[in-house]
Amino acid sequence: MSQFRSSLLDLPPVVKNLIIINVLVLLGTMVIGDRFGFDIDNLFALHQPASEYFRPHQFITHMFMHGGFTHLFFNMFALFMFGRVLESVWGPKRFLIYYFATGLGAAALHTFVGWLEYSSMKAAANAFSNTPSPDLMLQFIREHMGKVNPWVTDFVNSWSENPSNPYDTQKAIAMVNQMITENINVPTVGASGAVFGILLAFGMLFPNTELMLLFPPIPIKAKYFVIGYGAIELYLGFQNSADGIAHFAHLGGMLFGFILIKYWQKNSNRFY
């Protein structure tokens, strides 16, 4: 116990303060939400620019919010494990710049991809409104929502029995528009973008360092771990799996981290 406490006290300042701030923000969010019924996500979580809840400051504030203790734990554990090494190598100032650059880069890519998805959804919704039909509604949901809820299937089946029913037609159009509104109002929280940038940096600076996986419990070099993780995120990002994970934000953190490291190292070939 004393060794663990000592390791926490010996953390470099930026990593230590980032962990403290993230923990305090989660606790504060839970207390304020439970006691006052105030939805902090609408104010500080990142929303798409098309959302009524979007505010520019959310590009920063969402990085300090998390969806629960499990989400917080894994992000802070990665920051603890890899961030302290990078801060020791780079120093506090450069590490802090890198952390925010990758976090903001992750938010930028996530927002851009979200805008592309929103534009595609709006175009599909407009096309559906011009020629509404049960088949087109199911196609819209499969292509843009990832899955069809049972109650939507029941409605479409009922509508299919009388496709010319004006009441069902108007209800279907309203439902499609509501799906778009709900989609752009989904908040994004977490330091995952910056954390993935940290993983990328560790893999680039210490490519041959062996990491021990938990599942399966085998050693793997950091460079292969980072490449594999990035490939998985890229695959899942294009699957439209509706799993609630911002895969392109993770990729954005890695992409902007790669660009920044290459910029810093353009006159140096040294790796660790």
C-alpha positions as CSV (number, residue, x, y, z in Angstrom):
1,M,0.0,0.0,0.0
2,S,2.8,2.4,0.9
3,Q,4.5,1.7,-2.5
4,F,1.3,2.4,-4.3
5,R,0.8,5.7,-2.4
6,S,4.3,6.7,-3.1
7,S,3.9,6.1,-6.9
8,L,0.9,8.4,-6.9
9,L,2.7,11.1,-5.0
10,D,5.7,10.7,-7.4
11,L,3.6,11.3,-10.5
12,P,4.8,14.1,-12.7
13,P,2.7,17.2,-12.2
14,V,0.6,17.3,-15.4
15,V,-0.5,13.7,-15.2
16,K,-1.2,13.9,-11.5
17,N,-3.4,17.1,-12.0
18,L,-5.2,15.7,-15.0
19,I,-6.2,12.6,-13.0
20,I,-7.3,14.7,-10.1
21,I,-9.4,17.1,-12.2
22,N,-11.1,14.2,-14.1
23,V,-12.0,12.4,-10.9
24,L,-13.3,15.6,-9.3
25,V,-15.4,16.5,-12.4
26,L,-17.0,13.1,-12.5
27,L,-17.9,13.3,-8.8
28,G,-19.1,16.8,-9.1
29,T,-21.3,15.8,-12.1
30,M,-22.8,13.0,-10.2
31,V,-23.5,15.1,-7.1
32,I,-25.0,18.0,-9.0
33,G,-27.1,15.7,-11.3
34,D,-28.5,13.7,-8.4
35,R,-29.1,16.6,-6.0
36,F,-30.3,19.3,-8.4
37,G,-31.5,17.3,-11.4
38,F,-29.3,19.4,-13.6
39,D,-28.2,17.9,-16.9
40,I,-24.6,18.9,-17.1
41,D,-24.1,16.9,-20.3
42,N,-26.2,19.4,-22.3
43,L,-23.9,22.2,-21.2
44,F,-20.4,20.6,-21.1
45,A,-20.4,17.4,-23.2
46,L,-19.5,17.8,-26.9
47,H,-22.5,18.0,-29.3
48,Q,-22.6,18.3,-33.0
49,P,-22.8,21.9,-34.4
50,A,-26.3,21.1,-35.7
51,S,-27.5,20.4,-32.2
52,E,-29.3,23.0,-30.2
53,Y,-27.0,22.1,-27.3
54,F,-23.8,22.8,-29.1
55,R,-21.4,25.4,-27.6
56,P,-17.8,26.1,-28.7
57,H,-16.4,25.6,-25.1
58,Q,-17.5,21.9,-25.3
59,F,-14.4,21.1,-27.4
60,I,-12.5,21.6,-24.1
61,T,-14.9,20.6,-21.4
62,H,-15.9,17.3,-22.8
63,M,-12.3,16.0,-22.3
64,F,-12.8,16.2,-18.5
65,M,-16.2,14.4,-18.4
66,H,-16.8,10.7,-18.3
67,G,-19.8,8.3,-18.6
68,G,-19.1,6.6,-15.3
69,F,-16.4,5.1,-13.0
70,T,-15.5,2.4,-15.5
71,H,-15.0,4.8,-18.3
72,L,-13.0,7.1,-16.1
73,F,-10.9,4.2,-14.7
74,F,-9.6,2.9,-18.0
75,N,-8.8,6.3,-19.3
76,M,-7.0,7.4,-16.2
77,F,-5.2,4.1,-15.9
78,A,-3.8,4.5,-19.4
79,L,-2.9,8.1,-18.6
80,F,-1.2,6.9,-15.4
81,M,0.7,4.0,-17.1
82,F,1.9,5.8,-20.3
83,G,1.4,9.5,-19.7
84,R,3.9,9.6,-16.8
85,V,6.6,8.1,-19.1
86,L,6.0,10.6,-21.8
87,E,5.9,13.6,-19.4
88,S,9.2,12.4,-17.9
89,V,10.7,12.4,-21.5
90,W,9.1,15.5,-22.9
91,G,8.7,17.6,-19.8
92,P,5.4,19.1,-18.4
93,K,4.9,21.8,-21.0
94,R,5.4,19.7,-24.1
95,F,3.3,16.9,-22.7
96,L,0.4,19.3,-21.8
97,I,0.5,20.7,-25.3
98,Y,0.5,17.2,-26.8
99,Y,-2.4,16.1,-24.5
100,F,-4.7,19.0,-25.5
101,A,-3.6,18.9,-29.2
102,T,-4.6,15.3,-29.5
103,G,-7.8,15.8,-27.5
104,L,-8.8,18.7,-29.7
105,G,-7.8,16.8,-32.8
106,A,-9.9,13.9,-31.7
107,A,-12.9,16.2,-31.2
108,A,-12.3,17.8,-34.6
109,L,-12.3,14.5,-36.5
110,H,-15.3,13.2,-34.6
111,T,-17.2,16.4,-35.3
112,F,-16.3,16.3,-39.0
113,V,-17.4,12.7,-39.4
114,G,-20.5,13.5,-37.5
115,W,-21.2,16.4,-39.9
116,L,-20.8,14.1,-42.9
117,E,-23.2,11.6,-41.3
118,Y,-25.7,14.3,-40.5
119,S,-25.6,15.7,-44.0
120,S,-26.2,12.2,-45.4
121,M,-29.0,11.6,-43.0
122,K,-30.7,14.9,-43.9
123,A,-30.4,14.1,-47.6
124,A,-31.9,10.6,-47.1
125,A,-34.7,12.1,-44.9
126,N,-35.6,14.6,-47.5
127,A,-35.7,11.9,-50.2
128,F,-37.9,9.8,-47.9
129,S,-40.2,12.8,-47.3
130,N,-40.7,13.2,-51.0
131,T,-41.6,9.5,-51.6
132,P,-42.4,7.9,-48.2
133,S,-42.8,4.2,-48.0
134,P,-42.3,1.4,-45.4
135,D,-39.4,-0.1,-47.3
136,L,-37.6,3.3,-47.6
137,M,-38.1,3.9,-43.9
138,L,-36.5,0.5,-43.0
139,Q,-33.6,1.3,-45.4
140,F,-33.0,4.7,-43.8
141,I,-32.8,3.1,-40.4
142,R,-30.5,0.3,-41.4
143,E,-28.1,2.7,-43.2
144,H,-28.0,5.5,-40.7
145,M,-29.1,4.2,-37.3
146,G,-27.4,0.8,-37.3
147,K,-30.3,-1.2,-36.1
148,V,-34.1,-1.3,-36.1
149,N,-35.9,-1.2,-32.8
150,P,-38.8,-3.6,-32.4
151,W,-41.4,-0.9,-31.9
152,V,-40.3,0.7,-35.2
153,T,-40.6,-2.7,-36.9
154,D,-44.2,-3.1,-35.5
155,F,-45.1,0.4,-36.8
156,V,-43.6,-0.3,-40.3
157,N,-45.5,-3.7,-40.5
158,S,-48.7,-1.9,-39.6
159,W,-48.1,0.8,-42.1
160,S,-47.3,-1.8,-44.8
161,E,-50.8,-3.0,-44.6
162,N,-52.1,0.4,-45.8
163,P,-49.2,2.4,-47.2
164,S,-51.5,5.2,-48.5
165,N,-52.7,5.9,-45.0
166,P,-52.0,9.6,-44.6
167,Y,-51.8,9.4,-40.8
168,D,-49.1,6.7,-40.8
169,T,-47.3,8.5,-43.6
170,Q,-47.0,11.8,-41.6
171,K,-46.1,9.8,-38.5
172,A,-43.3,8.1,-40.4
173,I,-41.9,11.4,-41.6
174,A,-42.0,12.8,-38.1
175,M,-40.3,9.7,-36.7
176,V,-37.5,9.9,-39.3
177,N,-36.9,13.6,-38.4
178,Q,-37.0,12.8,-34.7
179,M,-34.3,10.1,-35.3
180,I,-32.1,12.8,-36.8
181,T,-32.6,15.1,-33.9
182,E,-31.9,12.4,-31.4
183,N,-28.7,11.4,-33.3
184,I,-27.2,14.9,-33.3
185,N,-28.1,15.5,-29.6
186,V,-26.1,12.4,-28.4
187,P,-23.3,13.9,-26.2
188,T,-19.7,12.8,-26.4
189,V,-17.6,12.7,-23.3
190,G,-14.2,11.5,-22.2
191,A,-10.5,11.9,-22.5
192,S,-10.2,8.9,-24.8
193,G,-9.0,11.0,-27.8
194,A,-6.1,12.3,-25.8
195,V,-5.4,8.9,-24.2
196,F,-5.3,7.3,-27.7
197,G,-2.8,10.0,-28.7
198,I,-0.7,9.0,-25.6
199,L,-0.8,5.3,-26.7
200,L,0.3,6.3,-30.1
201,A,3.2,8.4,-28.7
202,F,4.4,5.6,-26.5
203,G,4.3,3.2,-29.4
204,M,6.4,5.6,-31.5
205,L,8.9,6.6,-28.9
206,F,9.2,3.1,-27.4
207,P,8.3,0.8,-30.3
208,N,10.1,-2.3,-29.0
209,T,9.0,-2.1,-25.4
210,E,6.9,-5.2,-24.5
211,L,3.5,-4.8,-23.0
212,M,1.6,-7.6,-21.3
213,L,-2.0,-8.0,-22.5
214,L,-4.7,-9.0,-20.2
215,F,-6.7,-11.0,-22.7
216,P,-5.0,-13.0,-23.8
217,P,-2.1,-12.7,-21.3
218,I,0.7,-12.5,-23.8
219,P,3.5,-10.0,-24.3
220,I,3.4,-7.7,-27.4
221,K,5.7,-5.0,-28.6
222,A,4.2,-1.5,-28.2
223,K,4.4,-0.7,-32.0
224,Y,2.3,-3.8,-32.8
225,F,-0.1,-3.0,-30.0
226,V,-0.7,0.5,-31.4
227,I,-1.0,-0.7,-35.0
228,G,-3.5,-3.4,-34.0
229,Y,-5.5,-1.0,-31.8
230,G,-5.7,1.6,-34.6
231,A,-6.8,-1.0,-37.1
232,I,-9.6,-2.2,-34.8
233,E,-10.8,1.3,-34.3
234,L,-10.8,2.0,-38.0
235,Y,-12.8,-1.1,-38.7
236,L,-15.3,-0.4,-36.0
237,G,-15.6,3.2,-37.1
238,F,-16.8,2.2,-40.5
239,Q,-19.2,-0.5,-39.2
240,N,-21.8,2.0,-38.0
241,S,-22.3,-0.4,-35.1
242,A,-24.2,2.1,-32.9
243,D,-22.2,0.9,-29.9
244,G,-22.0,4.3,-28.3
245,I,-18.2,4.6,-28.8
246,A,-16.6,7.5,-30.7
247,H,-14.2,5.4,-32.7
248,F,-13.2,8.3,-35.0
249,A,-12.4,10.4,-32.0
250,H,-9.9,7.7,-31.0
251,L,-8.5,7.7,-34.5
252,G,-8.4,11.5,-34.4
253,G,-6.2,11.5,-31.3
254,M,-3.8,9.0,-32.9
255,L,-3.7,10.9,-36.2
256,F,-3.0,14.3,-34.7
257,G,-0.5,12.7,-32.3
258,F,1.3,11.2,-35.2
259,I,1.4,14.5,-37.0
260,L,2.6,16.5,-34.0
261,I,5.4,13.9,-33.1
262,K,6.6,13.9,-36.7
263,Y,6.7,17.7,-36.6
264,W,8.7,17.7,-33.4
265,Q,11.0,15.0,-34.6
266,K,11.6,16.2,-38.1
267,N,15.2,17.0,-37.3
268,S,15.8,13.9,-35.1
269,N,15.6,10.2,-35.7
270,R,15.9,9.2,-32.1
271,F,13.5,6.7,-30.6
272,Y,13.6,5.2,-27.1
